[in-house]
């Protein structure tokens, strides 16, 4: 349980620390303050993970979900920093907006969860595939090195380290069994890090410079401030985050063979939003389910939520001990990239498995998948496609998971629920042995209702 939980932390560590590092640098924080902000994000991610996995009352999906800082909020938070005259007020303004957005999202969770009825296999399979495809560029970016502006970015050294890590993980998965097979990603990260030492890629300075004990004291950067423009911006981010979390819960429910119903999604969204509302108290940012860890569950088949809760415990300890947090940061980005190819590709493969069950012999379903995937990968293949749109709208459009999800839901309604599109499917779809016209999709749906 300890090693599997640590493996989850290793898979999502870079995603948790990146937003506070980016926002903190924009505010102009010192190195010490940046370390504090990063530790606070780890600490609040652990608390949110506890809420999601263990649950309290009607809060928490009780699925093996890791929660952490959502990257969807980075762009609007940077915009808030840019529009704040006194940079020392930027973080309090951001924290105030996140608190309001989290509380409003918590109230909206039960209503938002009712959308689950619009997520049949053709929609969920498309969304799960998009999650994996959208995450793969992150792995490719990691594989090229830590700094996109550096001269050695994408060098053969970095790419070779990523490839070696990938090969190690694949060999462990193919030729080992039992415990070693289950922690193949963690072992691959360790071996990749050791191999990287002679190349000078591994940096141990964060370990030597970090404090042994530290606590994210409440409101360290000042009491929260409430600005209307910032609140509206973060509420939009919250809607995007809730959409992605819904898709993630549906994906994980399929993988662990415990489909996420309306009640589960409502509880999961409550955990996301409450975790987001609490995070600013300890200087953390908006929290959301981490899709990259879904790939780890899919690959290892370890479905226990208590394993992920153990990972949440590691996150809390890392937030309380900067030196412990720095141990994970020693893993070079190219090594993370090699492991990420396996993790994120596993998510896309799970989506394809779901699509196989979605009835793609029907032309309507093929069109739904084709157009939704095309819409969802626009931000990946053409990052500047929406450059002429307002910044507020771009927050939504630049999330391929959200746009692809919305497109799949709308197309499914149009083709399978409205007009005669459904009747066409009933005529062209092959009937099961012994099935008459009363066994059509419409009759079955009526029977269920």
C-alpha positions in Angstrom: 0.0 0.0 0.0 2.8 2.4 0.9 4.8 1.8 -2.4 1.6 1.9 -4.5 0.5 5.2 -2.8 4.0 6.7 -3.4 3.7 5.7 -7.0 0.6 7.8 -7.3 2.4 10.7 -5.8 5.3 10.3 -8.2 2.9 10.3 -11.1 1.2 13.5 -10.2 3.9 15.5 -8.4 4.9 17.6 -11.3 1.3 18.6 -12.1 0.8 19.7 -8.5 3.9 21.9 -8.1 3.8 23.5 -11.6 0.9 25.9 -11.0 2.2 27.4 -7.7 5.7 27.8 -9.2 4.3 29.6 -12.3 1.9 31.9 -10.3 4.4 32.5 -7.5 7.1 33.5 -10.1 4.6 35.9 -11.7 3.9 37.5 -8.3 7.6 37.9 -7.7 8.0 35.6 -4.7 11.4 34.8 -3.3 12.8 31.3 -3.4 11.8 30.7 0.2 8.3 31.9 -0.4 8.0 29.7 -3.6 9.0 26.7 -1.6 6.3 27.6 1.0 3.7 28.0 -1.7 4.6 24.7 -3.3 4.4 22.9 0.1 1.0 24.5 0.7 -0.3 23.1 -2.6 1.0 19.6 -1.7 -0.6 19.8 1.7 -4.0 20.9 0.4 -3.9 18.3 -2.4 -3.5 15.7 0.3 -6.5 17.0 2.2 -8.6 17.1 -1.0 -7.5 13.5 -1.8 -8.7 12.4 1.7 -12.1 14.0 1.0 -12.4 12.3 -2.3 -11.2 8.8 -1.4 -12.4 8.3 2.2 -15.4 10.7 2.1 -17.4 12.4 4.8 -21.2 12.3 4.8 -22.2 12.9 1.1 -18.8 14.3 0.2 -16.4 12.2 -1.8 -16.8 9.8 -4.7 -15.0 7.1 -2.6 -13.1 6.1 -5.8 -9.3 5.8 -6.1 -9.0 9.5 -7.1 -6.0 11.8 -6.5 -6.9 15.5 -6.2 -4.5 18.3 -6.8 -4.1 21.8 -8.2 -6.0 22.2 -11.5 -3.9 23.6 -14.3 -7.1 25.2 -15.8 -6.8 28.0 -13.3 -3.2 29.0 -14.2 -4.1 31.4 -17.1 -6.9 33.3 -15.3 -4.7 33.5 -12.2 -1.9 35.0 -14.2 -4.4 37.5 -15.7 -5.5 38.5 -12.1 -1.8 39.0 -11.3 -1.4 41.2 -14.3 -4.4 43.4 -13.5 -3.5 43.8 -9.8 -1.5 47.1 -9.2 0.1 46.0 -6.0 1.5 42.5 -6.6 1.4 41.8 -2.8 -2.4 41.8 -3.1 -2.5 39.4 -6.1 -2.5 36.1 -4.1 -5.1 37.4 -1.5 -7.4 38.3 -4.5 -6.9 34.9 -6.1 -7.6 33.1 -2.8 -10.7 35.1 -2.2 -12.0 34.3 -5.7 -11.3 30.6 -5.3 -13.1 30.5 -1.9 -16.3 32.0 -3.5 -16.1 29.8 -6.6 -15.6 26.7 -4.4 -18.6 27.4 -2.2 -20.8 28.2 -5.2 -19.6 25.0 -6.9 -20.4 23.0 -3.8 -24.0 24.2 -3.9 -24.3 23.5 -7.6 -22.8 19.9 -7.4 -26.1 18.0 -7.0 -27.6 19.9 -10.0 -24.5 19.5 -12.1 -24.4 15.7 -11.4 -27.8 15.2 -13.1 -26.0 15.6 -16.5 -24.8 12.0 -16.0 -27.8 10.7 -17.9 -26.4 12.3 -21.0 -23.2 10.2 -20.8 -23.9 6.8 -22.6 -20.9 4.7 -23.7 -20.5 6.6 -26.9 -20.0 9.8 -24.9 -17.9 8.4 -22.1 -15.7 6.5 -24.4 -15.0 9.6 -26.5 -14.3 11.7 -23.4 -12.0 9.0 -21.8 -10.0 8.8 -25.1 -9.7 12.6 -25.1 -8.4 12.6 -21.6 -5.6 10.3 -22.5 -4.8 12.1 -25.8 -4.9 15.5 -24.1 -2.4 14.3 -21.5 0.1 12.8 -23.9 1.6 16.2 -25.0 2.4 16.8 -21.3 4.5 13.6 -21.3 6.2 14.6 -24.5 7.0 18.0 -23.1 8.5 16.4 -19.9 10.6 14.1 -22.1 12.3 17.0 -23.8 13.6 18.6 -20.6 12.7 20.9 -17.8 13.0 24.3 -19.6 11.5 24.8 -23.1 13.6 28.0 -23.5 16.9 26.2 -22.8 19.3 25.3 -25.7 19.4 21.6 -24.7 15.6 21.3 -24.7 14.7 18.2 -26.7 18.3 17.0 -26.8 19.2 13.4 -27.4 20.3 13.1 -23.8 16.8 14.0 -22.5 15.0 11.9 -25.1 17.3 8.9 -24.4 16.5 9.1 -20.6 12.8 9.2 -21.4 13.1 6.2 -23.7 15.2 4.2 -21.2 12.6 4.8 -18.5 9.8 3.8 -20.9 11.7 0.6 -21.8 12.4 -0.2 -18.1 8.7 0.1 -17.2 7.7 -2.0 -20.2 10.2 -4.7 -19.4 9.1 -4.8 -15.7 5.5 -5.1 -16.8 6.3 -7.9 -19.3 8.8 -10.1 -17.4 8.0 -9.6 -13.7 5.0 -10.6 -11.6 3.3 -9.8 -8.4 4.5 -6.8 -6.3 7.3 -5.8 -8.6 5.0 -5.7 -11.6 2.5 -3.5 -9.7 5.1 -0.9 -8.8 6.8 -0.9 -12.2 6.3 2.8 -12.7 7.9 3.7 -9.4 10.8 1.3 -10.0 11.2 2.8 -13.5 11.3 6.3 -12.1 14.0 5.3 -9.5 16.2 3.5 -12.2 15.7 6.4 -14.6 16.8 8.9 -11.9 19.9 6.9 -11.1 20.9 6.6 -14.8 20.4 10.4 -15.1 23.0 11.2 -12.4 26.1 10.7 -14.6 24.6 13.0 -17.2 24.3 15.8 -14.7 20.5 16.0 -15.1 19.6 15.1 -11.6 19.6 18.0 -9.2 19.9 17.2 -5.5 20.1 20.9 -4.3 16.4 21.0 -3.3 17.0 18.3 -0.8 20.1 19.9 0.8 18.4 23.4 1.0 15.0 22.3 2.3 13.8 22.6 5.9 13.0 19.4 7.7 9.7 20.7 9.2 7.4 23.4 7.9 3.7 24.2 8.3 1.5 26.1 5.8 0.3 28.7 8.3 -3.2 30.0 7.4 -3.4 33.2 5.3 0.4 33.5 5.2 0.1 36.0 2.3 -2.7 38.0 3.9 -6.4 37.8 4.4 -8.4 36.9 1.3 -9.8 39.8 -0.8 -12.9 39.6 -2.9 -12.9 41.3 -6.3 -15.9 40.7 -8.6 -13.9 40.3 -11.9 -11.6 37.8 -10.3 -14.5 35.9 -8.8 -16.3 35.6 -12.1 -13.1 34.4 -13.8 -12.5 31.7 -11.2 -16.2 30.6 -11.3 -15.8 30.0 -15.1 -12.7 27.9 -14.2 -14.7 26.0 -11.6 -17.3 25.1 -14.3 -14.6 23.8 -16.5 -13.0 21.9 -13.6 -16.4 20.3 -12.7 -16.9 19.2 -16.3 -13.5 17.6 -16.4 -14.0 16.0 -13.0 -17.3 14.5 -14.2 -15.5 13.0 -17.2 -12.7 11.7 -15.0 -15.2 10.1 -12.6 -17.0 8.4 -15.5 -13.6 7.2 -16.8 -12.4 5.8 -13.5 -15.8 4.2 -12.9 -15.5 2.3 -16.1 -11.9 1.2 -15.3 -12.7 -0.1 -11.8 -15.9 -1.6 -13.0 -18.0 0.6 -10.6 -19.8 2.9 -13.0 -20.2 6.4 -11.5 -23.9 7.2 -11.1 -25.5 10.5 -10.3 -25.0 10.1 -6.6 -21.3 9.3 -6.9 -20.7 12.2 -9.2 -22.5 14.6 -6.9 -20.4 13.4 -4.0 -17.2 13.6 -6.0 -18.0 17.2 -7.1 -18.7 18.2 -3.6 -15.2 16.9 -2.6 -13.6 18.9 -5.5 -15.4 22.1 -4.7 -15.1 21.9 -0.9 -11.4 21.0 -1.2 -11.1 24.1 -3.4 -12.9 26.3 -0.9 -10.7 25.1 2.0 -7.3 25.2 0.0 -6.9 29.0 0.2 -7.1 28.9 4.0 -3.7 27.1 3.8 -2.5 29.1 0.8 -3.5 26.5 -1.8 -5.2 26.8 -5.1 -8.3 25.3 -6.8 -8.4 21.5 -6.6 -9.6 19.0 -9.1 -9.3 15.2 -9.9 -6.0 14.3 -11.5 -6.5 12.5 -14.8 -2.9 11.2 -15.0 -3.5 8.9 -12.0 -6.4 7.2 -13.8 -3.8 5.8 -16.2 -1.9 4.3 -13.2 -5.1 2.6 -11.9 -5.8 1.3 -15.5 -2.3 -0.1 -15.8 -1.7 -1.6 -12.4 -5.3 -2.7 -11.8 -4.9 -1.7 -8.2 -8.4 -0.4 -7.5 -8.3 0.2 -3.8 -9.2 3.8 -2.8 -7.2 3.3 0.4 -4.1 3.0 -1.7 -4.8 6.4 -3.1 -5.7 7.7 0.4 -2.2 6.5 1.4 -0.9 8.7 -1.4 -2.9 11.6 0.0 -1.1 10.9 3.4 2.2 11.2 1.6 1.1 14.6 0.1 0.1 15.9 3.6 3.5 14.8 5.0 5.3 16.4 2.1 3.5 19.6 2.7 4.6 19.5 6.4 8.1 18.5 5.6 9.8 20.4 2.7 12.7 18.0 2.7 10.4 15.1 2.0 8.7 17.0 -0.8 12.1 17.7 -2.4 12.9 14.0 -2.7 10.2 13.6 -5.4 11.4 16.7 -7.1 14.8 15.1 -7.7 13.2 12.9 -10.4 14.2 14.6 -13.7 11.5 15.7 -16.1 12.6 13.4 -19.0 12.3 10.4 -16.6 8.8 11.5 -15.7 8.0 11.9 -19.4 9.0 8.3 -20.2 6.7 6.9 -17.5 4.0 9.4 -18.6 3.8 7.9 -22.0 2.6 4.6 -20.5 0.3 6.2 -18.0 -1.5 8.6 -20.3 -1.6 6.1 -23.2 -3.3 3.7 -20.8 -6.1 6.2 -20.3 -6.6 6.6 -24.1 -6.6 2.8 -24.5 -9.4 2.5 -21.8 -11.5 5.0 -23.8 -11.1 2.9 -26.9 -12.2 -0.2 -25.0 -15.3 1.7 -23.9 -16.0 2.8 -27.5 -15.9 -0.8 -28.7 -19.0 -1.4 -26.5 -20.7 1.8 -27.8 -22.2 0.4 -30.9 -20.0 1.9 -33.6 -21.7 -0.1 -36.3 -24.3 2.7 -36.2 -23.4 5.6 -38.5 -24.7 8.2 -36.0 -22.3 7.0 -33.3 -19.4 7.1 -35.7 -20.2 10.7 -36.5 -20.5 11.6 -32.8 -17.1 10.1 -32.0 -15.4 11.6 -35.1 -16.6 15.2 -34.6 -16.1 15.2 -30.8 -12.6 13.9 -31.1 -11.8 16.5 -33.8 -13.2 19.3 -31.6 -11.3 18.0 -28.5 -7.9 17.8 -30.1 -8.0 21.4 -31.6 -6.1 22.9 -28.6 -3.5 20.2 -29.0 -2.9 20.2 -32.7 -3.7 24.0 -33.3 -3.0 25.8 -30.0 -3.6 29.3 -31.6 -6.9 28.3 -33.1 -9.0 30.3 -30.7 -6.5 33.3 -30.4 -9.1 35.8 -31.6 -11.6 34.9 -28.9 -12.0 36.8 -25.5 -9.8 35.5 -22.7 -12.8 34.4 -20.6 -14.1 32.3 -23.5 -10.6 30.9 -24.2 -10.5 29.4 -20.7 -13.2 27.0 -21.8 -12.2 26.5 -25.4 -8.6 25.8 -24.6 -9.6 22.8 -22.6 -10.0 20.0 -25.1 -11.5 17.7 -22.6 -14.3 20.1 -21.8 -15.0 21.1 -25.4 -14.9 17.5 -26.6 -17.2 16.5 -23.8 -19.7 19.2 -24.5 -19.6 18.3 -28.3 -20.2 14.6 -27.6 -23.1 15.3 -25.3 -24.8 17.7 -27.7 -24.3 15.5 -30.7 -25.6 12.4 -28.9 -28.8 14.4 -28.0 -29.2 15.5 -31.6 -28.5 12.2 -33.3 -29.9 9.7 -30.8 -32.6 11.6 -29.0 -34.2 14.2 -31.3 -36.0 13.8 -34.6 -35.9 10.7 -36.6 -32.1 10.0 -36.1 -33.0 7.5 -33.4 -35.6 5.8 -35.7 -32.9 5.4 -38.4 -30.6 3.7 -35.9 -33.4 1.3 -34.9 -33.8 0.3 -38.5 -30.1 -0.1 -39.4 -28.9 -1.5 -36.1 -28.7 -5.3 -36.0 -31.1 -7.0 -33.7 -30.0 -9.6 -31.1 -31.3 -13.2 -31.5 -34.9 -13.4 -30.4 -35.3 -9.6 -30.2 -38.3 -8.0 -31.9 -39.1 -4.4 -32.5 -40.1 -4.0 -28.8 -36.5 -4.6 -27.9 -35.4 -1.4 -29.7 -33.4 1.3 -27.9 -36.5 3.4 -27.4 -38.5 0.6 -25.8 -35.6 -0.4 -23.6 -35.1 3.2 -22.5 -38.9 3.5 -21.7 -38.7 0.3 -19.7 -35.8 1.6 -17.7 -37.5 4.9 -16.9 
